[in-house]
Structure formats: C-alpha cells, structure tokens
Amino acid sequence: MAAYTGRFAPSPTGLLHAGSLVAALASWLDARAHGGQWLVRIEDVDTPRCMPGAGEQILQQLALCGLVPDGEVLRQSQRGNLYQQALDRLVADGLAYPCGCSRKHIEAAQTHPTERHKAQVYPGTCREGLNGKPARAWRLNVEAVRTARGLPKITCWTDRRLGPQAEDVAEAVGDFVLKRADGLWAYQLAVVVDDAAQGITDVVRGEDLTDNTARQIVLQQALNLPTPRYLHTPLVLGDKGEKLSKQNGAQALDLSAPLAALNTAAQALELPACHSSVQAALQCWIEAWKLEAYELRCLHSRGRLIGQTWSRDSLYERR
C-alpha cells in the first residue's frame, strides 16, 4: 500500500465553523497517527459562491489550531486545464456526453417524487443526442462506464466508521454533471482529479459528504484512477438539530481561544479533553487516535474496540 497521504479540502464560501474544524482535526489526526502527510486543498471551483480572501483566512484559522499542511496548498480555480484533460479522456472513450436539459426539463421528466433537498435523478434524456437543443453541460454516462469497465450494478465500498455502503448510482442519481451549464467544473470531477493528482490514499471528511462517494468511485473507475479509503466523521448539529453548515448560517469559529475550539471538536470525535496547550492536546489526541484504532470501530461505540477490552477511562489514567 502507498504511504499514507490525507487531505482537508475546505470550500472558501465562508470561514471555518465548528463542523468543519471537526473534519479538519480528524483528517489531521488520521494522517499523523498513520505517520503520513496531511495536505490542504482550497476547493474554490465554484467561484461565484467563494468569499474573497476566505482561502487565506481558512489557512490562518488552521494554523492557529496547530494544523499546518505538509506541502503546497492547491487551489481548484487554478486547475481547470487538468479537469478539461480528464473530460476530454472521458469523451474520447465514449463515457461522457453533452446535455441540453435545463432544471425545468429534468423536473418535468421525473416519474417518481424526489425527496426534499435531494437532487432530481437525471433520466438520460440527452444520452443518445441533443435533439436540436444547444449543449449546456457535460454528463458522465454511468451505464457506459459500467459496460466499459466491467463494473457491477451496485457500487460498494466500506467506510471506516459507517461500515459497508452500497448505491446504484444510475438509479439514485443518474448520469451526473461533470461540467456545469455555467461553464464551471462540477465538484465530483474536480475532487476525483485532484485526489488522484495529490496521491490521496485516505479521505477523512464529514458524514454529509457520504452520498458523494459512490459517484466519485464510479468516476475514478471511468478514469482508471485509484480509489482511496474513506472515513466520514460525525456531523455537528445546530440547536434545532439541523446540520451545521455555511448554508444554514453557521457562525465562523471563535479562535480567540484555539484550545477551547479544538476541545469542542475533539469532543465530537469522542476524544478526551486536554487543557494544557494546543501542541500537547494534539499529541494527546494522536496517541488516542492510534489507541482507538478508528479503522476497526465506529465512533458511536463509546470507546470500545471490536474484540478488545479498552475503555476510555484507561486513556485518562495514562495522562
């Protein structure tokens, strides 16, 4: 297996909030516990939604928390040529096609009601041609990828925290977008290309991104790229039980006391409190992460390892 390389990939649509610090801390700890490197990528491909200067401020927030990347910080807004090369390969292989459908067209073609807040399933309207419509976007032909790569109908993977996962991408999502109608690159393509380019072996990110994984695996297989291991961390919820996010108005982290913010993030990861210093706390949590063997258990198991007798009290006794 390749040497461990992990990453934290924030979108600069705002500053880090409590939920994003949980993902940052978890990804950093996992890299350190495996003796690997930790990279940061600014996912600013959706330029209209990005806040000016937010990328640099996010890096400053991470530094205040002792989370400093081991290599160059990549910015997706500067990597469009690589995404175009990937799309060109897919088109040449017959695995991607232009789409002339608007959102209204896709909604009108639905045969089953779609859950609230869930994207409409694309029915493949333009798969065999545009029928006179101008091209608006580019989509991955999921069935063509299955046929060309000899893939099963169901995409399966094992999340290191959530366990076995499975999804029929064609049924659940349909042919998903690679390049948007506004000319911007889609999240799925940019992430897959960049993870491969940076040699990412392990993706540690928030649980809200779990449902992207099957699409990314299919796209990795379409491009003959390696599939990393995945670990999706617990969500941080707001006062009303909603997911804490920038879209829901989550407040930027108060880092006037970085150690306090880190301890709050550590609590979400079921790690012990440490109040001596930022560096001492990070070292304590690296050892805890190793001891708890996250790849062997779910974080919700309250400190018990599968097949072992370790309890959280034993960690406190060591400190």
RODRENDREN-666908 format. One line per field, with one value per residue (C-alpha): residue number from 1; residue in three letters; x, y, z. Coordinates in steps of 0.2 Angstrom, whole numbers. Layout:
! residues N
num: c(NUM	...)
residu: c(ALA	...)
c1: c(X	...)
c2: c(Y	...)
c3: c(Z	...)
This chain:
! residues 319
num: c(1	2	3	4	5	6	7	8	9	10	11	12	13	14	15	16	17	18	19	20	21	22	23	24	25	26	27	28	29	30	31	32	33	34	35	36	37	38	39	40	41	42	43	44	45	46	47	48	49	50	51	52	53	54	55	56	57	58	59	60	61	62	63	64	65	66	67	68	69	70	71	72	73	74	75	76	77	78	79	80	81	82	83	84	85	86	87	88	89	90	91	92	93	94	95	96	97	98	99	100	101	102	103	104	105	106	107	108	109	110	111	112	113	114	115	116	117	118	119	120	121	122	123	124	125	126	127	128	129	130	131	132	133	134	135	136	137	138	139	140	141	142	143	144	145	146	147	148	149	150	151	152	153	154	155	156	157	158	159	160	161	162	163	164	165	166	167	168	169	170	171	172	173	174	175	176	177	178	179	180	181	182	183	184	185	186	187	188	189	190	191	192	193	194	195	196	197	198	199	200	201	202	203	204	205	206	207	208	209	210	211	212	213	214	215	216	217	218	219	220	221	222	223	224	225	226	227	228	229	230	231	232	233	234	235	236	237	238	239	240	241	242	243	244	245	246	247	248	249	250	251	252	253	254	255	256	257	258	259	260	261	262	263	264	265	266	267	268	269	270	271	272	273	274	275	276	277	278	279	280	281	282	283	284	285	286	287	288	289	290	291	292	293	294	295	296	297	298	299	300	301	302	303	304	305	306	307	308	309	310	311	312	313	314	315	316	317	318	319)
residu: c(MET	ALA	ALA	TYR	THR	GLY	ARG	PHE	ALA	PRO	SER	PRO	THR	GLY	LEU	LEU	HIS	ALA	GLY	SER	LEU	VAL	ALA	ALA	LEU	ALA	SER	TRP	LEU	ASP	ALA	ARG	ALA	HIS	GLY	GLY	GLN	TRP	LEU	VAL	ARG	ILE	GLU	ASP	VAL	ASP	THR	PRO	ARG	CYS	MET	PRO	GLY	ALA	GLY	GLU	GLN	ILE	LEU	GLN	GLN	LEU	ALA	LEU	CYS	GLY	LEU	VAL	PRO	ASP	GLY	GLU	VAL	LEU	ARG	GLN	SER	GLN	ARG	GLY	ASN	LEU	TYR	GLN	GLN	ALA	LEU	ASP	ARG	LEU	VAL	ALA	ASP	GLY	LEU	ALA	TYR	PRO	CYS	GLY	CYS	SER	ARG	LYS	HIS	ILE	GLU	ALA	ALA	GLN	THR	HIS	PRO	THR	GLU	ARG	HIS	LYS	ALA	GLN	VAL	TYR	PRO	GLY	THR	CYS	ARG	GLU	GLY	LEU	ASN	GLY	LYS	PRO	ALA	ARG	ALA	TRP	ARG	LEU	ASN	VAL	GLU	ALA	VAL	ARG	THR	ALA	ARG	GLY	LEU	PRO	LYS	ILE	THR	CYS	TRP	THR	ASP	ARG	ARG	LEU	GLY	PRO	GLN	ALA	GLU	ASP	VAL	ALA	GLU	ALA	VAL	GLY	ASP	PHE	VAL	LEU	LYS	ARG	ALA	ASP	GLY	LEU	TRP	ALA	TYR	GLN	LEU	ALA	VAL	VAL	VAL	ASP	ASP	ALA	ALA	GLN	GLY	ILE	THR	ASP	VAL	VAL	ARG	GLY	GLU	ASP	LEU	THR	ASP	ASN	THR	ALA	ARG	GLN	ILE	VAL	LEU	GLN	GLN	ALA	LEU	ASN	LEU	PRO	THR	PRO	ARG	TYR	LEU	HIS	THR	PRO	LEU	VAL	LEU	GLY	ASP	LYS	GLY	GLU	LYS	LEU	SER	LYS	GLN	ASN	GLY	ALA	GLN	ALA	LEU	ASP	LEU	SER	ALA	PRO	LEU	ALA	ALA	LEU	ASN	THR	ALA	ALA	GLN	ALA	LEU	GLU	LEU	PRO	ALA	CYS	HIS	SER	SER	VAL	GLN	ALA	ALA	LEU	GLN	CYS	TRP	ILE	GLU	ALA	TRP	LYS	LEU	GLU	ALA	TYR	GLU	LEU	ARG	CYS	LEU	HIS	SER	ARG	GLY	ARG	LEU	ILE	GLY	GLN	THR	TRP	SER	ARG	ASP	SER	LEU	TYR	GLU	ARG	ARG)
c1: c(0	6	12	-2	-7	-23	-31	-43	-52	-62	-73	-70	-88	-85	-74	-72	-86	-87	-92	-78	-65	-71	-67	-50	-45	-50	-41	-25	-25	-28	-13	-2	-7	-3	14	8	7	-8	-12	-24	-34	-44	-60	-64	-70	-87	-81	-97	-100	-82	-79	-64	-49	-58	-45	-31	-41	-45	-27	-24	-38	-30	-13	-20	-26	-9	-15	-2	-1	14	15	9	-9	-18	-32	-45	-48	-31	-33	-46	-34	-32	-51	-53	-40	-50	-66	-58	-52	-70	-77	-64	-69	-87	-91	-97	-109	-116	-133	-145	-158	-162	-168	-186	-184	-177	-191	-204	-196	-197	-208	-207	-207	-190	-186	-185	-167	-162	-157	-168	-162	-157	-166	-154	-163	-148	-138	-142	-141	-146	-161	-159	-155	-139	-127	-127	-117	-107	-113	-105	-113	-114	-121	-107	-94	-101	-100	-83	-75	-85	-92	-107	-124	-121	-106	-100	-87	-83	-82	-70	-83	-100	-96	-102	-110	-119	-128	-134	-128	-138	-155	-151	-143	-142	-129	-122	-114	-95	-96	-110	-121	-112	-95	-89	-82	-93	-87	-87	-74	-63	-62	-58	-45	-36	-37	-28	-15	-11	-9	-23	-24	-37	-51	-57	-72	-89	-104	-114	-102	-105	-118	-105	-94	-102	-102	-83	-79	-88	-79	-62	-65	-70	-54	-44	-39	-36	-50	-44	-51	-65	-69	-84	-84	-100	-110	-110	-129	-136	-148	-163	-155	-150	-133	-121	-116	-112	-128	-138	-129	-116	-105	-87	-76	-71	-52	-48	-45	-40	-38	-56	-62	-51	-58	-75	-70	-62	-77	-87	-74	-76	-58	-53	-52	-34	-32	-13	-8	-13	3	1	-18	-14	-1	-13	-26	-14	-10	-29	-32	-19	-26	-44	-40	-53	-52	-59	-73	-87	-85	-103	-97	-92	-74	-75	-64	-70	-63	-54	-57	-50	-61	-60	-55	-39	-34	-37	-26	-12	-12)
c2: c(0	18	29	37	54	63	80	93	102	117	127	146	151	157	154	138	134	121	107	110	110	93	86	96	89	71	71	79	66	51	57	59	43	34	43	51	68	80	91	106	110	125	120	136	129	137	154	164	157	160	174	185	181	167	154	163	166	147	143	156	148	131	137	145	127	120	111	116	107	97	103	115	122	118	129	122	138	136	118	120	113	96	95	98	84	72	77	75	57	53	60	51	34	37	39	57	67	85	89	102	100	114	110	113	99	87	90	88	71	64	48	47	61	66	68	86	93	79	82	76	59	63	52	51	62	68	52	47	65	83	83	101	108	118	109	116	104	88	72	55	41	29	14	16	16	0	-8	-2	-6	-22	-15	-22	-13	-8	2	-5	2	1	17	16	22	19	1	-7	5	2	13	10	27	25	23	35	49	46	52	66	83	84	102	114	124	140	133	129	112	101	96	77	79	91	81	65	73	82	67	57	71	73	54	54	37	42	54	59	71	75	62	75	70	51	51	58	43	31	44	48	29	27	42	35	19	28	37	22	31	23	23	30	23	34	39	50	59	63	79	93	99	116	120	114	98	104	101	114	122	139	137	136	151	143	155	157	149	160	156	169	153	140	126	128	126	111	103	105	97	83	80	77	64	56	61	66	84	91	109	111	118	116	106	95	92	87	75	68	65	57	44	42	40	26	18	18	10	20	9	-5	3	15	32	29	13	24	19	1	-8	-23	-39	-29	-23	-5	8	27	28	19	33	46	35	37	56)
c3: c(0	-4	10	18	11	18	15	21	7	13	1	4	3	21	36	46	58	72	60	48	62	67	49	49	66	61	45	53	67	55	45	60	68	52	50	34	27	28	13	11	-5	-7	-16	-24	-41	-38	-40	-38	-21	-14	-2	-7	5	13	7	16	31	32	32	46	56	54	59	75	79	75	59	46	29	24	6	-6	-5	-21	-27	-39	-48	-55	-61	-75	-88	-78	-77	-96	-99	-89	-98	-115	-110	-105	-121	-131	-123	-126	-107	-107	-117	-119	-111	-116	-102	-90	-72	-78	-91	-79	-66	-80	-84	-66	-64	-46	-32	-26	-8	-1	-3	-14	-32	-46	-54	-72	-84	-98	-110	-120	-119	-137	-144	-140	-152	-158	-140	-138	-126	-109	-98	-99	-90	-86	-95	-79	-89	-102	-88	-81	-98	-102	-86	-82	-66	-55	-55	-37	-31	-14	-3	16	26	41	53	45	38	22	10	-7	-20	-38	-45	-61	-51	-36	-46	-65	-77	-66	-71	-75	-81	-77	-89	-82	-88	-71	-66	-56	-38	-42	-57	-48	-32	-41	-52	-38	-26	-39	-43	-25	-22	-8	0	13	13	30	29	36	35	25	10	11	-3	-15	-13	-25	-39	-35	-36	-52	-59	-53	-62	-78	-77	-71	-55	-38	-25	-8	9	16	34	37	53	64	60	71	73	77	91	81	76	58	50	55	38	30	20	37	43	54	63	60	73	88	89	102	112	100	113	118	100	97	113	107	90	100	110	94	89	107	111	129	134	136	143	144	127	108	104	120	116	98	103	116	103	90	103	107	89	87	103	97	80	71	56	67	76	74	84	91	101	116	117	115	102	92	101	114	132	131	139	139	157	153	142	156	168	155	155)
